[in-house]
Amino acid sequence: MFYRLTLVTTKPNAAFSIALDCQLDNVPGTLGRLCTAIGEVGGNIGALDGFDVRGPILRRSVIVHCRDEEHQGRIVDAVRKLSGVTLLDWWDRTFKMHEAGKIEVLSTAPVNDRDDLSMAYTPGVARVCTAIENDPGLSHEYTIRKNTVAIVSNGTAVLGLGDIGPEGAMPVMEGKALLFKEFGGVDGFPICINARTADEVVDFVQRIAPTFGGINLEDIKAPECFEIEERLRASLDIPVFHDDQHGTAVVTLAALWNSLKITGKKMEDLTVVIAGVGAAGVAIGKILLNAGVGDVIGCDRVGAIYTGRSEMNSAKEWFANNTNRSRRMGTISDIMKGSDVFVGVSGPDLITAADIRSMAKDPIVFAMANPNPEIRPEQADGLAAVMATGRSDYPNQINNVLAFPGIFRGALDAHATDITEGMKLAAAIAIAESVTDAQLKPEFVVPSVFDRTIVERVAPAVAAAAVADGVIRKR
């Protein structure tokens, strides 16, 4: 038995798409009735596969985008009721994609004869082992460390799902590995661990570090994630990168730079409100301050973050001491009044159209909570000068995939031992500059995640920054 998540959605989408394996009477009008029946219950046909005609019947597979799981059931029922149509089978395409996982291990060396075997394994492999024993740095040349990143999670803060455990987190980590390879040519290996404390996570990663060229921390709850990353960066000589923090921050900064070109505002004049002061919120605050933003004000469930407020963890204490210079207090609605930018990394339906109307002229709204944003673009239509979300079915998707493949590609290519603020800044600039002046418009301030040239721009920029910052391994 398994449990599925129902997302709040307004239109059919691929995340809830189904495939219908149908047998139709081979007479005029049957296919038309099938399509009409699907449309009448709100299904959106995404594809019709080729016909397999067998005398008086034909076989056809239909892809249908649905709104949610209840909608899937209504479409299936509608097809089953049609005369002249037999529904042989149907399946949820998202679950089908995840069957047996989304990645596999492939060999890169041939083993066709004794000579191949004697080099790949014993006795020849002993020569390479001895060379690495004498110079451990050679492990970055003659093992998978050269191009492999560990994607480590304990499943305590997964997407918008929260603490779902290491088993529940595995599909996300597999997806991350898929994106690493697809967009950056980096071999990512998903490792979900049964570890709750910072000490346990740090100890585990330190022990596996000799196998990998980098560590991508993922979906670890705050405030432990800050301590874990800090301790690992201090103790390891390979890049350690918590993507929920820094990947989100890099793409947010890139989107903001391009948004300012549209609004004509200056970085130093901005007041930015950040909803959600967890991993992503703190990292976004830091990168925006480093980029010269005038002031940042964070809000959590209690309200505004300010110096002297009670009930704050160490990350929020830092936030309070470095932001909100005028010590503004109150709810998110209070703080948004007169602000220039809203950045949401919290939860669904947090703000309203009235909140956006209370902002300064030409407000910029990045409602990035996933899967459901702080305010839906339909509700903010016409109110924001630039509107962005974290979703792929709306314009301006602020997605980490624009950052982490290129950042790790550049770090590995440069033999970097760390990922510095300079490297993150270089990545943000490269992403922002990927949108040309001719392309730039309110609906296009960040490039498409499917733009394969992004890594080609980000990776060399990050590698150059690693060299400039002096964090490269001597070879």
SULSUL-V186855 format. One line per field, one symbol per residue. ss: DSSP state (~ for helix, > for strand, _ for the rest). phi: phi as a letter, one per 40 degrees, with the letter a starting at -180 (. if undefined). burial: b if it has 9 or more other C-alpha atoms within 8 Angstrom, else e. Layout:
ss: ???
phi: ???
burial: ???
This chain:
ss: ____________>>>>>>>>>>>>>____~~~~~~~~~~~___>>>>>___>>>__>>>>>>>>>>__~~~~~~~~~~~~____>>>>>>>>~~~~~~_______________~~~~~~~____~~~~~~~~~~_~~~~~~~_~~~~>>>>>>____>___>__~~~~~~~~~~~~~~~~~~~~__>>>>>>_____~~~~~~~~~~~~~~__>>>>______~~~~~~~~~~~~___>>>>~~~~~~~~~~~~~~~~~~~~~___~~~_>>>>>___~~~~~~~~~~~~____>>>>>____>_________~~~~~~~~~_________~~~~~____>>>>________~~~~~______>>>>_________~~~~_____>>>>_______>__~~~_~~~~~~~~~~__>____~~~~~~~~~~~~~_______>__>________~~~~~~~~~~~~~~~~___>___
phi: .bbbccccabadaccbcbbbcbbbccbdgcccccccccccbgcbccabcccbcbgcbbbabbcbcbcacccdcccccccccccgbbccaaacccccccdggbbacbcbbcbbaccdccccbcccccccdcccdcadccccbbbcddabbcbbabgcacfccgcbgccccddccccccdcdccbbgccbbcbbbcabccdcccccccccdccbcabbcafbcccddcccccccccbbbbcbaccdcccccccccdccdccccccgcbdcccbbbbchbbdcccccdcccccchcdabbcbbcciccacgccfbccccccdccbbfdcfcbhcdcccccgccbbbbbbacfcbbccccccccdfcbbbcbdbcbccacdcccdgcbcbbbbccccbcfccbdccbcccccdcccccfcbabcccccccccccccccccccccadcabbccccccccccccdccccccccccgbbccb
burial: eeeeeeeeeeebbeebbbbbbbbbbbeeebeeebbebbbebebbbeebeeeebeeebbbbbbbbbbbbbebbebbbebbbebeebbbeebebbbeeebeeebeeeeeeeeeeeeebbbbbbbebbbebeebbeeeeebbbebebbbbbbbbbbbbbbbebebebbbeebbbebbbbbbbbbebbbbbbbbbbbeeeebebbbeebbeebeebbbbbbbbbbebbbbbbbebbbeebebbbbbbbbbbbbbbbbbbebbbbeeeeeebeebbbbbbbbbbbbbbbbebbbeeebbbbbbbbeebbbbeeeeeeeebbbebbeebbeeebbbbbbebbbebbbbbbbbbbbebbbebbebbbebbbbbbbbbbbbbbbbeebeebbbbbbbbbeebbbbbbbbbbbbbbbbbbbebebbbbeebbbbbbbbbbbebbeeeebebebbbbeeeeeebbbbbbbbbbbbbbeeebbeee
